[in-house]
């Protein structure tokens, strides 16, 4: 069954509002195909495009993709530089199509380590899409869940000292509003490819009641059909939020 037929099976009343994806397996895909890791990343970028297109067709409201983690700086300089260039080139290349498809794109994560010119180009490119009200595509770039919390607590501390907020009034909602994902709903469903079954420092605050879909498929091979299957599986689950 192709993905267009699968899309027709979606119950839009039970559609997840926000799906987040840990795109894992580019390097292993390259190893299996006896090619360079950079080729695996290039093929992974093609998968991003088709999954974004499918998310638009399915009527998804929020999609967050884990593009580059704070831990990725530990990889070889050559691979890091290639990844940074690939992410930027893909953004610039795809932005017109994203706008045409009513996609609103934002990068979330820390600006540390990234060159100011890089951050500025990302911001200026993304701004062209901010009037769109279709799919909200969040690219987690230089993102780490623990760093996100540390940055949030620093901002909150500054506001407590200045008298902007009172420590006694801090609650879940207030903390959420200091995160990189402020005013973005928590993910209903988190997908991880390549067979690994862990969060890897991704959305650690936001994922407390997320459902998970794990697949052995390597990210470059992740299909439109499997993406829709994850949504259909989600719709058959009963979410209890710890109530019973």
Order of alpha helices (4+ residues) and beta strands (2+ residues): alpha-beta-alpha-alpha-beta-alpha-beta-alpha-beta-alpha-alpha-beta-beta-alpha
